[in-house]
């Protein structure tokens, strides 16, 4: 028997007036609902823009060397125990009449005292307070004052930004110029900010023009730009947060802008193109939006996940620079995916058939409307038919061409970035060159051996004998013992400075490091540091972790492509061909930037005979992610056609025809955005921009247009083969993730 509480009371019927009001409220809510997401997104973007304001001022240069290595431990000991770390700021002081004149000595002492008492300065070494021949130029016209600054790289750069302008310039008989890692960081930040503005001024209108030409509508062209804007603004706020937790590279904002608008263009083109096709198929706008979100939206989500997972591979490498760039790239991919899947469907609902409006080039077109409405590309259809008729010939020729382009990478030499990444006109670069040319033992040239357990008194004879053995090593220059800070016996350990080859990144300098580490010495542990040692250890650390990074990128990419296609072999093919495609751009990097050929194509820069050890891994994961991006767009169309017809060759031709224009336009836009970095005066950005532009163009034209279609035809039904048990796993997992439906 039910209690009164268990009896369901019917809702009171609405009076006619109340029903009309409810209907009107529902209609108003229905009209308002498409605006809710864009309006909320606009408010959120405003908040994120405010949160990300001033991010660039919190970024710092550095983080190019591996952490946890012998040379890193030795550098930390030098700074913490002996007060003799590598100087953050180096002042080159020229004196009229020579540095040993009475007037120069008096002015030099005043300059040194002023520097010692400045806020944020930990210690100072000056020729006028601790006469050291290494701090005096060979002709006696200049001397060096070196300062260690307090705090991490970012804090030291802030101190240098305030301090150096007050110290440089004319001071009576002295003329002062600055260099050193912290001043390089300041000038690199200023240059990258200027490059960012210039790149945006150049890339934005060109990208918009490409989108208008490709989409034939100004309204439609604004959709990809909206995705790019959301991803850049959101990632800037994320970077601001990350600066409180970890060092973030000064170049992270440049990567954010380039990759953000690059992915925005790709995803926007894909979604708008698919939406137009659904509209032309008939039916209301709401159904076209729903089908676009179901078919193209899930492809975009998988693509963004693949890009983010590819970037995550950098997190396993022990270089702070690469880790911060990985965070920037992952943030961009995730914000771009959120904008494409959450913001774009309501925008398309609001635009409806108006998405085709605003063609500023309509008067220049001579084609009939029926031809303008074609969803495919006749040019790419013709190319696809030719390739699929003779796949072995075209595919083999393309593979050989890519291998030839990759050949120069076989003699790559890696180095660490220094002041030479800046333009030759930059003060830090110019001053460092003058020190290298005028001083017998320039800062950063030599090596330092730290013996933390040695006792200078107890082991005095053994230490002197060890110094003589070190001096006898090939390529070793002047050898002298440095006194620890404080009184004798107060600090345990000994420090030996060893002159080396004038080029610290040369093979001779690397061999000297290896000989020093192999040479027995007194007092137990011996730690070698210096630029050559840092390079040797960084290369070894990257080499040791590279297989793990490659496994992270490879396994996660295979998993995402498997979820999308349900194929065992297609993801493997994508990995192999993606690596082959990137080899061509790596070969171009060596040919241009290491060897100095064709420099006029990218603007002037300093040829060091090496490539920055951090750029190839960074360029690989970005370009690989973009390549997989295009791969996903193509394979989703080919799979859709195969499921409809069962004809593999016809599905390949149709997939290339329907994505060829999209991929080519997207690649051109990405090449414009990333290629704008090649106009930078900072060679790291120039190298990254030129390499990425080359990679995406080669991938879009040769790989997606020729090599992949040739493979797909040669493989035939094997493209879609999967073991039954793995097929069941795919159906279960993809079904739960919403990827098992039609694409």
JOZIDA-V980402 format. One record per backbone hydrogen bond with DSSP energy under -1.0 kcal/mol. CO is the residue of the C=O (numbers start at 1). NH is the residue of the N-H. Records with the same first field share a line. If there is no record, write none. Layout:
CO = NH  NH
This chain:
3 = 6
15 = 19
16 = 20
17 = 21
18 = 22
19 = 23
20 = 24
21 = 25
22 = 26
23 = 27
24 = 28
25 = 29
26 = 30
27 = 31
28 = 32
29 = 33
32 = 35
33 = 36
35 = 39
36 = 40
37 = 41
38 = 42
39 = 43
40 = 44
41 = 45
42 = 46
43 = 47
44 = 48
45 = 49
46 = 50
47 = 51
48 = 52
52 = 55
55 = 58
56 = 59
60 = 250
63 = 321
69 = 73
70 = 74
71 = 75
72 = 76
73 = 77
74 = 78
75 = 79
76 = 80
77 = 81  82
78 = 84
88 = 182
89 = 147
90 = 179
91 = 145
92 = 177
93 = 143
94 = 175
95 = 98
98 = 101
101 = 105
102 = 106
103 = 107
104 = 108
105 = 109
106 = 110
107 = 111
108 = 112
109 = 113
110 = 114
111 = 115
112 = 116
113 = 117
115 = 118
118 = 121
120 = 150
123 = 148
125 = 146
126 = 130
132 = 135
133 = 136
135 = 144
137 = 140
140 = 99
141 = 95
142 = 137
143 = 93
144 = 127
145 = 91
146 = 125
147 = 88  89
148 = 122  123
152 = 156
153 = 157
154 = 158
155 = 159
156 = 160
157 = 161
158 = 162
159 = 163
160 = 164
163 = 166
164 = 167  168
169 = 176
171 = 174
173 = 96
174 = 171
175 = 94
176 = 169
177 = 92
179 = 90
180 = 184
181 = 185
182 = 186
183 = 187
184 = 188
185 = 189
186 = 190
187 = 191
188 = 192
189 = 193
190 = 194
191 = 195
192 = 196
193 = 197
194 = 198
195 = 199
196 = 200
197 = 201
198 = 202
199 = 203
200 = 204
202 = 206
203 = 207
204 = 208
205 = 209
206 = 210
207 = 211
208 = 212
209 = 213
210 = 214
211 = 215
212 = 216
217 = 221
220 = 223
221 = 225
222 = 226
223 = 227
224 = 228
225 = 229
226 = 230
227 = 231
228 = 232
229 = 233
230 = 234
231 = 235
232 = 236
233 = 237
234 = 238
235 = 239
236 = 240
237 = 241
238 = 242
239 = 243
241 = 244
242 = 245  246
248 = 60
249 = 252
251 = 255
252 = 256
253 = 257
254 = 258
255 = 259
256 = 260
257 = 261
258 = 262
259 = 263
260 = 264
261 = 265
262 = 266
263 = 267
264 = 268
265 = 269
266 = 270
267 = 271
268 = 272
269 = 273
270 = 274
271 = 275
272 = 276
273 = 277
274 = 278
275 = 279
276 = 280
277 = 281
279 = 282
284 = 288
285 = 289
286 = 290
287 = 291
288 = 292
289 = 293
290 = 294
291 = 295
292 = 296  297
296 = 300
297 = 301
298 = 302
299 = 303
300 = 304
301 = 305
302 = 306
303 = 307
304 = 308
305 = 309
306 = 310
307 = 311
308 = 312
310 = 313
311 = 314
312 = 315
313 = 316
314 = 317
317 = 319
318 = 67
319 = 323
320 = 324
321 = 325
322 = 326
323 = 327
324 = 328
325 = 329
326 = 330
327 = 331
328 = 332
329 = 333
330 = 334
331 = 335
332 = 336
333 = 337
334 = 338
335 = 339
336 = 340
337 = 341
338 = 342
339 = 344
343 = 347
344 = 348
345 = 349
346 = 350
347 = 351
348 = 352
351 = 354
352 = 355
353 = 356
354 = 357
357 = 219
358 = 218
359 = 362
361 = 364
362 = 365
368 = 372
369 = 373
371 = 374
377 = 381
378 = 382
379 = 383
380 = 384
381 = 385
382 = 386
383 = 387
384 = 388
385 = 389
386 = 390
390 = 394
391 = 395
392 = 396
393 = 397
394 = 398
395 = 399
396 = 400
397 = 401
398 = 402
399 = 403
400 = 404
401 = 405
402 = 406
406 = 409
407 = 410
408 = 411
409 = 412
413 = 611
415 = 613
418 = 421
419 = 422
421 = 683
423 = 426
426 = 430
427 = 431
428 = 432
429 = 433
430 = 434
431 = 435
432 = 436
433 = 437
434 = 438
435 = 439
438 = 138
442 = 445
447 = 498
448 = 529
449 = 496
450 = 527
451 = 454  494
454 = 493
455 = 459
457 = 460
459 = 463
460 = 464
461 = 465
462 = 466
463 = 467
464 = 468
465 = 469
466 = 470
467 = 471
468 = 472
470 = 473
473 = 476
478 = 499
480 = 497
487 = 490
494 = 451
495 = 482
496 = 449
497 = 480
498 = 447
499 = 477
503 = 506
506 = 510
507 = 511
508 = 512
509 = 513
510 = 514
511 = 515
512 = 516
513 = 517
514 = 518
515 = 519
527 = 450
529 = 448
530 = 534
531 = 535
532 = 536
533 = 537
534 = 538
535 = 539
536 = 540
537 = 541
538 = 542
539 = 543
540 = 544
541 = 545
542 = 546
545 = 549
546 = 550
547 = 551
548 = 552
549 = 553
550 = 554
551 = 555
552 = 556
553 = 557
554 = 558
555 = 559
556 = 560
557 = 561
558 = 562
559 = 563
560 = 564
561 = 565
562 = 566
569 = 573
570 = 574
571 = 575
572 = 576
573 = 577
574 = 578
575 = 579
576 = 580
577 = 581
578 = 582
579 = 583
582 = 586
583 = 587
584 = 588
585 = 589
586 = 590
587 = 591
588 = 592
589 = 593  594
590 = 595
591 = 597
598 = 601
599 = 602  603
611 = 415
612 = 615
614 = 618
615 = 619
616 = 620
617 = 621
618 = 622
619 = 623
620 = 624
621 = 625
622 = 626
623 = 627
624 = 628
625 = 629
626 = 630
627 = 631
628 = 632
629 = 633
630 = 634
631 = 635
632 = 636
633 = 637
634 = 638
635 = 639
636 = 640
637 = 641
638 = 642
639 = 643
640 = 644
641 = 645
642 = 646
647 = 651
648 = 652
649 = 653
650 = 654
651 = 655
652 = 656
653 = 657
654 = 658
655 = 659
656 = 660
657 = 377
659 = 663
660 = 664
661 = 665
662 = 666
663 = 667
664 = 668
665 = 669
666 = 670
667 = 671
668 = 672
669 = 673
670 = 674
671 = 675
672 = 676
674 = 677
675 = 678
676 = 679
677 = 680
682 = 686
683 = 687
684 = 688
685 = 689
686 = 690
687 = 691
688 = 692
689 = 693
690 = 694
691 = 695
692 = 696
693 = 697
694 = 698
695 = 699
696 = 700
697 = 701
698 = 702  703
699 = 704
702 = 706  707
703 = 708
706 = 710
707 = 711
708 = 712
709 = 713
710 = 714
711 = 715
712 = 716
715 = 718
716 = 719
717 = 720
718 = 721
721 = 568
723 = 727
724 = 728
725 = 729
726 = 730
727 = 731
728 = 732
729 = 733
730 = 734
731 = 735
732 = 736
733 = 737
734 = 739
